[in-house]
């Protein structure tokens, strides 16, 4: 009776649906007819509007645009009604289609049995394999499309409801809007009324379509489900059929290969004693037959793997699709979290990752197979003409072949041709299956990765359990003895013993290594103390002391980690280890990781360790940190054991009680550790922090709240039920804390190395400056004697040690900060989806050409932030690079200060250019798109700033070639002075008047420059002396040479010289050439020699000649003659009186 009522109700419902569909179809047809007429009428109006001259052009354009909008609205209404009709038809036909699909699903037959397929010929099997493979690929594509449709259909209702609300709001606004008819033409008003009607028609049709879409959601979804089920069944059928066909084809090919091999071997046995060409041909046939057998067997094995891999791909894709659909309807419930965690645990099982191991261990050698197939094809070409091949072999034979032997050779070559045909086909099948298997493996890996990312993103925000209730404590007490069952632990330790017995070599080697480390533990501590003694001594202290101490620190904490890892390995070594034993193995591994994170820092803080002797930390801070690390390690052992146990077992009940409790206890322990360590007043580090220092504020108000608040937050999350979220966050925070601690120790090691290098550099510079100061004093004394001025301070292009220290530490901080941020990004990027959203925000796009095809590349917010970060890092690196290069690289080379300055400057410019190019490349500015702009800017700068660029390049040349150096005495044009500063653009010269003259560097390259001290400071002074014509030449030369030799400034090597170089009208010309050090000695030397020479000439009656001229008078005035005659008489009387005197007249 109930069945009959159900049938009557179903028939009535179907009749109603049919009548509604017929009426709606008729209405839609009428509506479509009216819409077409209206669209045609509006288009005629638009065409007629262009011929009207009585309408202004602006009005005509507005009317045309309005009608075009109306036409677009009517077309949208027509399309919406068409879609409504299609949806209505789909909903009406859905029941019948579902029945048809179910009937088709039920009619799918099982693949034929393997025995039936074995009866088919090899060609038929190969053809059916190809057909089935093609149909299988189509089925996979169809199934993927149906799954995508189902996903979109499940997401559509929410968007459709929003669109429906928007359409109703727009229709209501259109009905209530009032048009402003003031001052408008009637033609425009008519167009606007038509547009409003068309817009109302489009909105009405859109509302009907959305209502129909929502109303037909369920039948359309059920139809898609039926189609998906049918596609999955067809795919499974084709997969199974393909497996059977490939198996039958492989067996047939294997049988053929075995038969050919047997025939070839029999022929070889028959012809083994035959002449050489025949025997070798038979032997080659046997080799090819064996190769055919091997390839056939390998192809059959690959085909089996191919079928298995295809099933795994289909399984993982089906599970991914189901999870995606569950996420659309599941919300944020605990039940959904349980489902996703079950999927996550299944993905973590090793069987789901067999593809990677198989592909790496048994990857088909496709390239080798392709090469072999090509070689076989070449051999097959040679056998196209058997008669010619026989003739070639007969001609190359050393002896004449009989007719019977030629027939045997022909038969062997025909047999080889058949074998080659089969072998080429077998190699082709091997290559095809191998390629498909490789594609399936890659597809499986990509799907698993997508599945993992989806689960990680969603599980992170889903509750694992309900919030803690009062009964939780009772349940935890009941479950806790499970983790400490003596029998289970006894089995685990027996398993470890069994593992040591089954892996004796590994166990012995590791135990011997641990015993050796424990045996040298005391000598290592003593050695650590010895290494601390030279620290601080400038002449004995080296960075190698710290590196050796770091190595000893590593050797001190390795034993405990090695023991735990060995225990975990041995517990898992037996193949029959139970679940509890495997959990114990994981416990030992996790304890090893815990010790690996905490024990190194404790060893760093030990007495005479790195922190004590090398980093020079205070004893109070070092001892307190060492004690707290030991306490933390001891307190986290039990929570680590319990959490690892519950995660190793697939038991949510134990995870909810024991695991959550142990996790919360561990979080409290970490919070207490942070409080006792970082409290600015009562913490272990409080005694080393100055209350007036900025670090006191950072410790008390920044790091302490973070270090204490994060564990407490995780404690609260676990108690509220978000245990998985808290566990993932804690592991990331743990890794982050270890990373920060490791970076801090690394920074301390680098600073220690820099400190040693700076001390040695300071000592070297002090010794060099002492020598330079001594030379500078001598130069200033000489300049003072000459009455000249010398610059007090010369810019030697050396960076100040304080600046070196600041720049180097700044650059190292930047590099370590970048490394820290990059690793933190890796740690947290897969945990916090907010970080991944940066790559989902597209700012703009640009076109790029890849393999001849134009593609759009997105520039995301993450790329922009990365470009900004790269720019900041480039600026910091460029600013701090000189000091870093000076202390790390340049000081190791035999380069002067100017060359080091040039190298550092060039590196600065190179880093800035590379950084800017990388930054602009990240935001889409490729060289291909900006090269013309760069070229234009370069040309403009070349003309506008050519002098600046010339000086820049000249400065680089000066710094490298060193034609002038700081401290050199140079003459540029009429200017002579001392080079006091060299920079990239200009050089400063201080002249004798102590004026600083800035000269562009281009001058030193393009003009003549005299450098008085380029290779050495020896300069020649030339003094010319004019003596009377009657002077004794030997005496004059001796006097001049004696004067020069008595002058201490004059050099003996090169030796001074004196030459008689010529005559003039009234004198003998002598030239003295004198060499001396330093141009500042020029005037003092010249002054001294002139004084000594004058005295020597006077003492030896040597007359210094001067120019003389005779004046002859032909006629004079009488008055002038009388005066001249009187003077002449007076002079004559004076001469007569002088002749009687005995005093000789002096020589003139």
DRENGUGU-57187 format. One record per residue (C-alpha): residue in one letter; x, y, z. Coordinates in steps of 0.001 Angstrom, whole numbers, plus 500000, padded with zeros to 6 digits. Example, Ala and Ser with C-alpha at 12.3 -4.5 7.8 and 13.67 -1.06 7.14 Angstrom:
<atoms>
A512300495500507800;S513670498940507140;
</atoms>
This chain:
<atoms>
X500000500000500000;X502800502431500893;X504527501620497617;X501354502364495643;X500885505728497421;X504488506621496697;X504037505787492996;X500860507903492755;X502540510873494434;X505537510594492140;X503331510489489030;X501353513518490214;X504518515450490901;X505928514562487485;X502677515721485794;X502767519067487598;X506402519592486668;X505634518755483038;X502718521230482846;X504816523979484440;X507683523287482064;X505378523441479022;X503835526720480181;X507202528229480990;X508569527141477638;X505694528783475809;X506119531965477861;X509856531975477228;X509303531562473496;X506856534452473466;X509206536547475570;X512110535730473314;X510047536694470296;X509115540032471861;X512749540648472846;X513958540042469316;X511355542456467944;X512318545104470506;X516028544713469782;X515374544969466043;X513239548078466531;X515896549774468677;X518588549022466129;X516456550606463431;X516098553680465624;X519853553888466043;X520378553591462284;X517765556255461562;X519260558586464127;X522344559178462001;X520293560595459122;X518558563263461208;X520025566740460791;X517608568478463118;X519282567018466219;X522430568419467752;X525475566177467562;X525890565990471370;X522246565047471867;X522406562571469004;X525456560891470567;X523752560643473990;X520631559172472422;X522698556655470466;X524579555560473622;X521330555274475552;X519768553051472887;X522936550941472768;X522668550383476514;X519024549445476107;X519925546943473399;X522581545425475674;X520030545129478492;X517507543423476205;X520177540996474982;X521078540204478596;X517395539609479348;X517119537312476353;X520175535313477434;X518919535127481032;X515544533776479895;X517289531270477663;X519357530121480629;X516241529966482796;X514579527735480233;X517651525489480118;X517747525215483911;X514064524410483993;X514487521743481353;X517458520286483220;X515452520142486420;X512533518537484656;X514639515989482826;X516894515251485766;X514865512313487183;X514715510533483860;X518401511197483166;X519346509926486578;X517421506726485914;X519173506361482571;X522574506932484160;X521861504406486875;X520731501893484283;X523890502526482273;X525928502142485444;X524244498850486218;X524865497700482640;X528624498031482840;X530015494568482476;X533105493192484047;X536201492985481817;X536635489700479991;X538656487054481811;X542342486817481141;X541977483415479480;X539654484894476877;X542095487680476160;X544989485244475846;X543235483667472863;X543474486910470885;X546325487598468524;X549159489942469380;X548009492564466855;X544450492516468190;X545690492881471752;X547937495806470812;X545071497539469003;X542722497063471947;X545397498359474335;X545690501546472279;X541924501980472096;X541456501358475808;X544281503756476706;X542708506512474626;X539278505859476152;X540846505825479615;X542417509236479062;X539037510595477938;X537375509112481005;X539935510731483284;X539396514117481653;X535627513748481860;X535770512702485506;X538029515635486403;X535584517996484663;X532596516491486501;X534360516807489848;X535173520414489066;X531532521050488147;X530363519504491406;X532779521689493387;X531612524833491602;X527976523808492011;X528475523338495755;X529983526817495995;X527373528463493765;X524326528890496102;X525949531469498348;X527089533570495417;X523710533151493675;X521828534361496766;X524045537430496940;X523487538131493232;X519741537699493714;X519694540203496559;X521720542667494486;X519370542286491514;X516288542866493664;X517897545931495235;X518763547310491802;X515210546666490534;X513729548396493578;X516057551378493070;X515055551526489409;X511353551536490286;X511729554297492885;X514068556498490826;X512493559656489361;X513764561062486067;X514632564742485674;X512874565876482480;X513746569562482801;X515394571047479722;X515866567752477855;X514762566943474346;X511883564615473747;X514114562295471729;X516490561834474676;X513601561364477100;X512164558638474892;X515545556894474753;X515925557045478526;X512417555623479094;X513281552811476694;X516544552186478529;X514768552017481905;X512231549526480536;X515033547409479045;X516987547540482290;X513865546497484255;X513373543640481796;X516989542495482238;X516778542612486045;X513491540724486030;X514923538044483772;X518061537838485928;X515955537386489072;X513963534611487404;X517166532920486304;X518719533063489795;X515522531786491396;X515397528936488934;X519089528229489508;X518587527994493256;X515403525969492865;X517020523459490507;X520199523131492578;X519281519785494096;X518182517900490938;X521143519213488957;X523503518185491728;X521986514709491892;X522357514376488132;X526017515414488319;X526533512903491124;X525062510199488911;X527290511246486031;X530312511242488324;X529472507764489594;X529119506518486016;X532416508149485005;X534186506592487992;X532734503188487134;X533818503511483508;X537248504611484612;X537558501652486960;X536326499308484207;X538765500704481639;X541611500591484145;X540951496956484929;X540473496125481253;X543716497865480314;X545546495958483005;X544181492666481687;X544973493585478078;X548499494639478940;X549026491484480912;X547792489319478037;X549830491309475513;X552914491024477710;X552461487285478044;X551981486935474292;X555073488998473546;X557015487090476174;X556007483782474641;X557034484999471198;X560344486237472582;X561017482910474293;X560192481021471087;X562523483226469067;X565241482812471651;X564870479048471618;X564934478979467830;X567987481240467746;X569816479141470304;X568971475974468394;X570229477539465188;X573394478642466953;X574024475144468270;X573546473820464769;X575898476343463165;X578454476702465944;X581137475003463835;X580227476895460674;X582432479506459036;X582868482871460723;X580162485058459069;X577474482462459700;X578498481693463301;X578732485370464277;X575369486118462646;X573753483287464588;X575384484514467806;X574060488030467191;X570548486634466682;X570731484916470060;X571842488177471712;X568955490095470136;X566509487376471191;X567778487569474779;X567449491346474656;X563876490969473400;X563082488662476306;X564517491127478829;X562689494138477349;X559417492231477269;X559790491215480902;X560658494776481942;X557693496154479979;X555383493717481708;X556691494823485115;X556260498477484135;X552722497803482976;X551887496331486371;X553323499387488095;X551438501598485664;X548103500063486591;X548884500299490297;X550009503911489964;X546902504867488004;X544703503420490716;X546608505336493376;X546271508583491425;X542565508059491007;X542187507197494696;X544022510277495928;X542123512546493507;X538814511065494632;X539690511618498287;X540817515180497586;X537539515942495821;X535513514484498697;X537456516533501244;X536939519696499223;X533214519092499143;X533147518317502863;X534928521575503550;X532176523434501693;X529480522037503955;X531334521165507165;X531854524580508768;X534253524561511733;X533083521604513749;X535096519096515736;X533684516314513546;X535114517923510433;X538455518252512210;X538360514522513026;X537715513694509365;X540549515911508145;X542976514570510758;X542159511026509675;X542948512003506106;X546149513683507275;X547281510563509102;X546566508445506033;X548649510771503910;X551515510504506387;X551636506707506081;X554599505401504082;X552444503574501554;X551285506882500144;X554833507904499427;X555966504786497639;X555977506689494369;X559031508680495307;X560986505641496423;X559942503595493420;X560653506366490970;X564072506960492449;X565019503286492789;X563434501852489614;X563122504850487301;X562733503534483756;X565669504471481567;X563608506103478852;X566503507991477283;X568573504809477025;X565600502956475577;X565056505657472951;X568715505510471960;X568584501719471770;X565437501874469665;X567108504298467262;X570098501956466898;X567803499002466316;X565932500933463639;X569236501632461888;X570025497933461967;X566565497186460610;X567140499555457683;X570241497570456708;X568071494431456452;X565507495873454053;X567317494214451153;X568413490786452368;X570124489873449105;X572323492957449144;X573187492374452799;X574156488759452001;X576344489998449175;X578063492498451440;X578797489844454046;X580002487415451354;X582344490008449859;X583760490872453283;X584304487206454219;X587878485904454264;X586871482706452469;X584454481795449746;X580965480745450921;X579255477725449435;X575668477983448147;X574351476111451172;X576186478448453484;X574743481444451666;X571236479988452147;X571911479546455865;X573153483130456074;X570033484382454298;X567790482482456723;X569662483881459699;X569305487454458411;X565575486952457815;X565259485648461352;X567158488694462640;X564792490990460763;X561826489383462511;X563545489690465881;X564347493341465221;X560751494108464327;X559554492615467589;X562344494259469547;X561590497713468120;X557924497285469012;X558865496084472511;X561185499070473047;X558443501411471865;X555990499869474313;X558555500144477099;X559107503844476304;X555375504573476133;X554620502825479422;X557634504461481086;X556554507933480044;X553033507336481241;X554326505928484528;X556547508955485046;X553622511294484368;X551410509369486778;X554074509509489478;X554454513246489058;X550683513698489064;X550385511672492259;X553087513698493992;X551488517002492970;X548084515830494176;X549507514668497500;X551262518013497947;X548039519888497188;X546148517615499567;X548686518230502342;X548599522002501857;X544803522010501922;X544672519911505094;X547359521960506831;X545581525232506058;X542186524007507216;X543277521894510193;X545145524837511627;X541887526679512323;X539677523728513283;X539229522538516882;X540680519140517642;X538581518422520748;X535899519995522851;X536985522421525576;X538235520819528758;X535577519770531262;X535849518622534865;X535771514960533877;X538946515421531828;X541153514981534879;X539520511662535778;X539843510349532238;X543471511449532084;X544216509618535321;X542624506479533897;X544597506646530627;X547965507624532081;X549091504098533178;X548824503038529537;X551992504952528682;X554017503242531413;X553035499587531086;X556079497542532177;X555391494751529687;X555309497170526739;X558503498884527800;X560152495500528332;X559221494504524788;X560601497793523517;X563952497263525221;X564079493657524019;X563438495009520542;X566402497337520995;X568577494376521963;X567297492464518954;X568045495469516780;X571613495548518051;X571911491864517246;X570522492282513726;X572568495452513078;X575841494619514820;X578101496757512638;X576086499950513030;X575600499396516752;X579283498618517327;X580574501568515330;X578242504063517011;X578925502641520491;X582670502797519901;X582308506388518716;X580299507309521817;X582744505507524099;X585651507330522465;X583959510684522996;X583224509853526623;X586809508699527109;X588274511979525871;X585686514115527659;X588068515117530492;X591010515887528137;X588650517944526027;X587620520005529051;X591286520507529941;X592034521525526367;X589139523958526474;X590763525601529497;X594128525814527737;X592567527437524703;X591149530166526930;X594562531316528203;X595849533164525079;X592550534952524529;X593111538706524789;X596837538595524028;X597254540536520787;X600268538585519588;X599009535105520572;X595259535445520186;X593732534085516939;X590290533180515691;X591402529548515412;X591349529324519203;X587618530067519166;X586968527671516298;X588764524878518130;X586802525682521264;X583584525503519211;X584614522085517869;X585291520855521411;X581846522178522436;X580273520109519670;X582183517009520754;X580985517507524332;X577254517447523524;X577340514815520755;X577364511712523045;X573922512239524585;X572375512955521176;X574114509969519600;X572939507615522382;X569311508667521947;X569424508400518159;X571058504959518350;X568368503772520780;X565637504993518427;X567276503312515450;X567790499981517222;X564226499911518533;X562882500196514984;X565481497920513372;X563608494581513803;X561018494154511082;X558329492840513467;X558441495819515864;X555021496556517329;X553224499882517510;X554400500548521058;X557989499770520118;X557781502125517137;X556376504768519463;X559339504242521794;X561647504679518820;X560003507995518003;X560294509000521671;X564058508514521587;X564307510494518358;X562277513386519791;X564380513374522960;X567481513525520763;X566026516548518960;X565237518174522319;X568791517567523514;X570152518825520203;X568315522125520726;X569181522714524388;X572436520900525165;X574662522933522777;X573649526190524470;X574326524646527872;X577804523596526723;X578449527081525360;X577727528478528840;X579976526059530723;X583074527274532602;X586002528086530298;X583616527597527397;X582848529914524510;X580634532264526515;X583062532433529442;X586460532854527800;X585821533883524198;X582552535852524203;X583399537382527608;X579910537041529034;X579593537828532704;X579864534887535091;X576470535665536622;X574613535575533298;X576524532555532021;X576016530515535174;X572326531420535441;X571641530533531801;X573533527247532150;X571536526256535230;X568180527205533689;X568905525279530464;X569692522160532470;X566456522616534438;X564409523105531255;X565897520005529634;X565058517873532671;X561502519236532996;X560633518709529308;X561632515032529169;X558317513613530497;X556048515936528409;X558055515078525296;X557690511348525957;X553932511538526511;X553180513852523568;X555272511683521236;X553507508534522448;X550039509921521805;X551022511237518359;X552524507872517396;X549285506014518191;X546211506573516060;X544040507124519143;X542305510480519552;X541125509548523039;X544693509218524340;X545695512324522428;X542834514265524015;X543753513282527565;X547413512363527945;X548732514309524976;X546868517496525765;X547801517337529441;X551488516763528710;X551489519568526191;X549899522017528610;X552380521046531327;X555285521595528939;X553896525007527968;X553769526010531635;X557366524815532110;X558529526978529176;X556629529994530556;X558247529534533984;X561662529174532337;X561167532416530415;X559980534262533545;X562877533075535718;X565391533856533009;X564254537195531574;X562606538991534485;X564370542391534684;X564428542373538496;X564441538763539714;X565573536963536563;X568860535165536069;X569942537858533609;X568846540795535795;X572296541262537326;X573937541946533971;X571405544499532732;X571732548157533612;X568445549771534573;X569487552891532670;X570270550930529532;X567849550579526626;X568152546779526814;X566437546901530224;X563307548289528588;X563419545776525734;X563873542871528129;X561151543896530559;X558500545184528181;X559104543342524922;X560921540028525186;X559580538971528573;X555883539359527595;X556510537523524328;X558532534703525901;X555981534187528691;X552810535078526798;X553311532705523862;X553512529498525988;X550521530652528028;X548579531347524835;X549368527850523593;X548317526507526987;X544945528231526571;X544488527050522974;X545093523436523975;X542648523715526849;X540008525295524584;X540276522372522177;X542655523680519491;X545277521111520355;X546529520521516805;X546892524285516277;X548778524701519548;X551041521731518783;X551939523078515341;X552570526555516729;X554728525227519556;X556929523259517177;X557367526379515010;X558130528536518042;X560604525924519233;X562380525888515880;X562312529690515790;X563834529960519289;X566563527495518323;X567226529467515142;X567487532753517043;X569805531191519608;X571980529688516891;X572142533020515037;X573099534753518289;X575965532313518853;X576996532669515213;X577044536445515583;X579138536117518723;X581615533878516866;X581892536367514009;X582297539296516401;X585024537373518208;X586831536838514887;X586385540527514036;X587760541553517411;X590939539549516827;X591272540937513297;X590710544503514497;X593377544149517176;X595905542885514681;X594967545588512201;X595308548233514898;X598773546948515795;X599877546939512151;X598569550436511602;X600227551733514776;X603621550460513642;X603166551883510178;X601979555255511470;X605026555477513725;X607268555161510687;X605149557577508678;X605259560118511520;X609047559952511579;X609207560568507834;X606650563365508077;X608727565163510739;X611766565087508490;X609730566471505607;X608285569281507701;X611734570226508971;X613029570441505424;X610028572460504328;X610423574807507267;X614058575349506370;X612972576211502824;X610311578577504045;X607550576414502466;X604364574975503951;X603341571308504105;X599885569912504928;X599638568789508510;X597184565910507847;X597193563717504775;X594098561740503883;X595574558275503379;X592252556738502255;X592338554346505198;X589096553811507055;X589127554581510735;X589153551507512959;X586022552634514744;X584288553060511389;X585542549652510263;X584140548074513403;X580764549770513029;X580453549028509313;X581510545403509655;X579208544702512568;X576377546510510818;X576808544442507665;X577056541191509621;X573903542072511529;X572103542719508258;X573260539411506751;X572365537393509842;X569010539173510072;X568291538295506439;X569201534662507019;X567027534603510120;X564058536163508336;X564430533791505379;X564524530691507590;X561668532007509728;X559670532486506545;X560349528863505600;X559317527723509087;X556095529740509252;X554949530120505633;X553183526754505505;X551552527381508897;X550112530867508638;X547971531334505520;X548218535075506033;X551813534900504821;X550709533053501703;X548069535674500964;X550848538083500016;X551352536094496832;X547617536138496101;X547279539930496018;X547983541002492423;X549068544616492004;X549617544646488237;X550575542395485367;X553084542571482551;X553595540534479393;X556586538255478990;X557579536040476100;X558443532443476972;X559350529995474188;X557901532375471636;X554576532695473440;X553368535807475227;X552288535255478813;X551029537528481557;X553138537561484712;X551654538829487958;X553379541271490273;X552102540474493751;X552210542290497048;X554782539781498244;X557033540610495278;X556707544333496013;X557606543834499677;X560519541629498655;X561727544336496244;X561535546949499008;X563431544638501359;X566069544054498703;X566434547812498242;X566890548357501966;X569425545534502181;X571276546934499180;X571513550361500818;X572757548878504088;X575245546618502340;X576568549453500189;X577053551683503203;X578770549066505364;X580767547234502712;X584109549152502848;X584828548289506459;X583863544655505944;X586127544294502898;X588975546053504679;X588988543688507610;X588119540451505830;X589654540494502346;X591710543500501313;X594104543519504223;X595341540086503181;X596644541399499852;X599744543492499250;X597727546543498226;X598209550122499300;X595451552168500853;X594410553791497561;X593920550463495789;X591937549124498698;X589799552246498658;X589216551849494895;X588267548188495267;X585835548941498071;X584297551798496069;X583819549639492982;X582262546897495077;X579914549469496567;X578754550614493163;X578449547029491908;X576319545968494870;X574068548998494517;X573595548401490779;X572937544674491175;X570546545306494058;X568595547917492124;X568390545695489040;X567152542801491171;X564581545008492900;X563147546414489679;X563123542925488135;X560940541674491004;X558277544278490201;X558228543556486493;X560734545945484951;X562721543641482687;X565776544742480791;X563995544092477500;X561301546610478433;X563513549374479808;X566644549050477695;X565594551864475351;X564818554094478307;X568196553274479828;X569869553969476500;X568121557333476186;X568975558295479750;X572551557160479169;X572862559364476088;X571394562311477983;X573700561801480917;X576619561303478566;X576103564757477064;X574946566560480171;X577253565003482734;X580175563943480579;X582672565885482674;X581425564246485872;X581633560811484314;X585077561606482919;X586271562636486361;X584686559532487882;X586457557172485480;X589686559145485865;X589425558786489628;X589177555008489286;X592202555004486959;X594180557142489425;X593298554881492341;X594370551770490456;X597324552972488344;X598609555272491100;X600216558008488925;X599836560230491979;X599469559212495598;X598642560916498829;X601846562644500036;X603400562965496562;X604800566302495448;X603353567125492037;X603348569964489535;X600153570463487535;X600513573345485111;X601901576207487191;X600809574671490500;X603242572731492676;X602248571174495964;X601567568029497973;X598677565635497245;X596613565597500418;X593432563786499364;X592269561573496471;X588607560919495853;X586553559482493017;X585721562898491487;X588613565185492420;X592032565313494052;X593152567925496583;X596660569429496335;X598088571673499091;X600511574206497584;X603510575931499208;X601235578685500534;X599178576051502398;X596221576604500074;X594119573541499250;X593436573382495528;X590754570930494307;X591716569600490882;X589337567413488800;X590738563946488274;X590464564293484514;X593361566788484662;X595751564149485972;X594900561808483073;X594647564158480091;X597332566752480934;X601028566639481734;X601691566113485428;X605129566154487066;X605323563811490040;X608502564587491897;X608176561567494200;X606507558880492090;X609234556219492195;X611662558026494521;X612150561556495863;X615657562139494429;X615733565340492358;X618555567083490449;X619523570711490985;X621440572510488166;X623504575601489069;X625117577676486295;X628138579836487131;X629698582545484866;X633422583180485580;X635893585652484068;X637551584694480835;X640996584557482414;X639911582151485201;X641937578974485797;X639515576229484681;X641049573494486826;X640881575684489896;X637298576720489220;X636149573132488726;X637914572002491910;X636392574811493982;X632854574081492782;X633211570317493392;X634628570885496899;X631711573134497747;X629197570504496602;X630911567672498499;X631002569714501692;X627200570153501561;X625499567311503571;X622214567526501678;X623885566794498345;X623953563076497572;X627083561095496784;X625017558593494798;X624153559670492181;X627460561570492239;X627501565314491581;X629166566573488390;X630687569843487177;X631012570648483471;X632560573485481500;X629688573912479069;X630712576979476984;X631461580683476579;X629467583808476277;X630584587351475434;X632459587907478681;X632545584674480755;X633288581006481049;X630116578976481748;X630226576155484322;X627273573894485161;X627019571946488460;X624545569064488658;X623604568035492187;X621187565296493371;X619272565566496619;X616299564033498484;X612899565717498686;X611867568811496782;X611536570654500078;X615396570695500238;X615689572654496977;X615930576192498340;X618022575298501417;X620477573370499219;X620636576115496605;X621128578743499316;X623937576823501018;X625837576083497791;X625669579672496601;X626997580909499941;X629858578397500018;X630730579035496368;X630838582794496851;X633220582440499809;X635444580011497915;X635665582318494902;X636626585316497022;X639269583344498879;X640898582169495642;X640575585382493613;X638138583850491169;X636126586574489514;X632444586000488825;X631860587563485459;X629081589920484627;X628014591290481248;X630160594241479904;X629632596614476924;X631967599258475234;X630542602652474154;X632296604497471272;X631518608266470817;X632062609765467364;X631039613318468126;X630129615226471297;X628973618676472350;X631719621198473238;X630377621795476752;X630156618059477374;X633695617683475970;X635089620264478408;X633542618460481337;X634685615080480097;X638216616404479538;X638410617832483057;X637398614531484525;X639935612714482393;X642748615015483643;X641734614464487222;X641743610693486801;X645201610813485193;X646622612747488147;X645168610205490505;X646806607401488553;X650224609070488727;X649931609433492441;X649041605791492797;X652059604480491019;X654211605567493900;X652253603556496491;X653321600001497492;X649734598664498034;X648482596548495098;X645051597160493674;X642420594487494247;X641419592203491473;X638134592855489835;
</atoms>
